[in-house]
């Protein structure tokens, strides 16, 4: 089974469509989104329409939760709150209802894969995992973890391999899932990469080969940035697309 797993689209239509075009030649059996379809970008409705239609499952991200009225806005700084307000007013009723219905986590049992936005230790808290110390918290739930858990939220590509009593960070490159370990993988961001690589990030997992792949694709950043500015959102949301941070 080949899964197309992506995250953190953040209203970036140009990045999302570039990713989907690449996926179209990859023989994907099912698509899954790890949340934050909205927030920051200039095309929230268009992105929600695509993700709703494309995916076999999507989990709730923190920006989705805020726009849908499922969490307190105090979590965000002022510019982010303004973007969330703008998206909440711009979204079609069916897209708002979709965000309100999203689960905090999903599993794909036939592939031994778990999906959530932040740490699987507290899926409703949207806490980050971007360092081994944060992944160590999941050791207490080792037996309950899926063989592979894929998360978003940090906008970084990260790989953590868990034994029963230790965690090691691996390079964020293609790898084979080995027996006896559990893995927590952060799959980067489609629409707002923050690892100084401005290309959209997306991933593929082949459960038969047990191969996890990281991919990047260039997209029309200029157009995506123009849409943010035309929507009167914070200029930094546009500028950071060019830098990838």
KAFENNOR-V11046 format. One record per helix or strand. SS is the DSSP state (hx for helix, st for strand). FROM is the first residue (numbers start at 1). LEN is the number of residues. If there is no record, write none. Layout:
BEGIN
SS | FROM | LEN
SS | FROM | LEN
END
This chain:
BEGIN
st | 2 | 5
hx | 13 | 11
st | 30 | 4
hx | 44 | 11
st | 57 | 3
hx | 62 | 6
hx | 73 | 3
hx | 78 | 13
hx | 93 | 9
st | 103 | 1
st | 105 | 4
hx | 109 | 3
st | 113 | 4
hx | 132 | 13
st | 148 | 4
st | 157 | 6
st | 167 | 4
st | 175 | 2
st | 182 | 6
st | 200 | 7
st | 211 | 7
hx | 221 | 10
hx | 235 | 9
END
